[in-house]
Amino acid sequence: MRVISKTRLREFWVTPKCGDSEGPLRAWHTHVSHKSVSWHSWSDVKAEYGSASLVGNCVVFNIGGNKYRLVTRILYPSQKVFILRCMTHAEYDEDTWKAGCGCYDPPPTKPAKETKTVPIKRKKRGE
C-alpha cells in the first residue's frame, strides 16, 4: 500500500503531549507501506487490524494501545491509504472530527472531459 502522507503523522507526533505516539505511528506506517501489504477490501484490513473500525468511508485505526486514533481513507483499486487525521482518543470521542474529514461524503469522481465543438465549414456551391 502507498501511504499518503507521512507528514501528517509526523506533525502529530511532534505536538506537545503526543510524543509517545511516534513509535506506534512509525510502526503502523512501516507495516502498511511494506510491499507485501495489499488490501483489496475492508475484510483484508480487518484481518490484519482487528481493532480497526469503519466510519462511513473511512477506516479508523487504534494506535498506541488505543490511546490514539488514526483516520484514513483507503482507495483499494489504486492501493493508496490517505491519512486524514490523527488524534487522541479523547478528541475522537468528541465526534466533532466527522464533519471535517468527509467520512460520509461520496468518493471523488474524475471530472468528465470537456469536448469542444468545432464548427464545420461547408463549401458553397461553385467554390
C-alpha positions as CSV (number, residue, x, y, z in Angstrom):
1,M,0.0,0.0,0.0
2,R,1.1,3.6,-0.6
3,V,0.6,5.8,2.4
4,I,-0.1,9.5,1.7
5,S,1.3,11.3,3.6
6,K,3.7,10.6,6.4
7,T,3.9,14.3,7.0
8,R,0.6,14.3,8.8
9,L,1.8,11.5,11.1
10,R,5.0,13.5,11.8
11,E,3.1,16.7,12.5
12,F,1.0,14.8,15.1
13,W,3.8,13.1,17.0
14,V,5.8,16.4,17.4
15,T,2.8,18.1,19.1
16,P,3.1,18.5,22.8
17,K,1.7,15.6,24.8
18,C,1.7,13.3,21.8
19,G,5.4,12.4,21.6
20,D,4.8,8.9,22.7
21,S,2.8,8.3,19.5
22,E,5.9,8.4,17.3
23,G,6.9,4.8,17.8
24,P,3.4,3.3,17.2
25,L,2.7,5.6,14.2
26,R,6.1,4.8,12.7
27,A,5.4,1.0,13.2
28,W,2.0,1.3,11.6
29,H,3.4,3.3,8.6
30,T,6.3,0.8,8.1
31,H,3.9,-2.1,8.2
32,V,1.3,-0.7,5.9
33,S,3.9,0.7,3.4
34,H,5.6,-2.7,3.1
35,K,5.4,-4.2,-0.4
36,S,3.8,-7.3,0.9
37,V,0.7,-5.4,2.2
38,S,-2.0,-5.3,-0.4
39,W,-5.5,-4.7,0.7
40,H,-8.4,-5.3,-1.7
41,S,-11.3,-4.8,0.6
42,W,-12.3,-3.9,4.2
43,S,-12.1,-7.6,5.2
44,D,-8.4,-7.6,4.3
45,V,-7.8,-4.6,6.6
46,K,-9.9,-6.2,9.4
47,A,-7.9,-9.4,9.1
48,E,-4.7,-7.5,9.9
49,Y,-6.1,-4.9,12.3
50,G,-8.9,-6.5,14.2
51,S,-9.5,-3.3,16.2
52,A,-9.9,-1.1,13.1
53,S,-13.3,0.4,12.5
54,L,-15.3,1.6,9.5
55,V,-16.8,5.1,10.0
56,G,-18.6,6.0,6.8
57,N,-16.0,5.8,4.0
58,C,-13.1,6.0,6.5
59,V,-11.1,3.4,8.3
60,V,-10.1,4.3,11.8
61,F,-7.1,2.5,13.4
62,N,-6.4,2.3,17.1
63,I,-2.8,3.3,17.7
64,G,-0.6,3.0,20.8
65,G,-2.8,0.7,22.8
66,N,-6.0,2.6,21.9
67,K,-4.5,5.9,23.2
68,Y,-4.6,7.5,19.7
69,R,-6.9,7.2,16.6
70,L,-5.7,7.4,13.0
71,V,-8.5,8.2,10.5
72,T,-7.7,7.1,6.9
73,R,-9.4,6.8,3.5
74,I,-8.3,3.7,1.6
75,L,-8.7,3.5,-2.1
76,Y,-8.3,-0.2,-2.8
77,P,-8.1,-0.2,-6.6
78,S,-5.1,2.2,-6.5
79,Q,-3.6,0.7,-3.3
80,K,-3.5,4.1,-1.6
81,V,-4.1,5.0,2.1
82,F,-4.7,8.7,2.7
83,I,-4.0,10.0,6.2
84,L,-6.9,12.2,7.0
85,R,-6.4,12.9,10.7
86,C,-4.6,11.7,13.8
87,M,-6.0,12.5,17.2
88,T,-6.1,11.4,20.8
89,H,-8.8,9.0,21.9
90,A,-10.5,11.9,23.8
91,E,-10.6,14.0,20.7
92,Y,-12.0,11.1,18.8
93,D,-14.8,10.6,21.3
94,E,-15.9,14.3,21.0
95,D,-17.2,13.3,17.5
96,T,-16.5,16.8,16.1
97,W,-13.9,15.4,13.6
98,K,-16.5,13.6,11.4
99,A,-17.8,16.8,9.8
100,G,-14.3,17.9,8.7
101,C,-12.9,14.6,7.4
102,G,-15.5,13.8,4.8
103,C,-16.2,10.3,6.0
104,Y,-19.8,10.4,4.9
105,D,-19.1,12.2,1.6
106,P,-19.1,10.1,-1.6
107,P,-15.7,9.3,-3.0
108,P,-14.4,11.8,-5.5
109,T,-15.0,11.2,-9.2
110,K,-13.0,12.2,-12.2
111,P,-14.5,15.2,-13.9
112,A,-15.8,14.5,-17.3
113,K,-13.6,15.7,-20.1
114,E,-15.0,18.7,-21.9
115,T,-15.4,18.3,-25.6
116,K,-15.0,21.3,-27.8
117,T,-17.3,21.6,-30.7
118,V,-15.7,22.9,-33.8
119,P,-18.0,24.3,-36.4
120,I,-17.8,22.6,-39.8
121,K,-17.1,24.9,-42.7
122,R,-19.2,23.9,-45.6
123,K,-18.3,24.8,-49.1
124,K,-20.7,26.9,-51.0
125,R,-21.8,25.6,-54.4
126,G,-19.4,26.6,-57.1
127,E,-16.3,27.0,-54.9
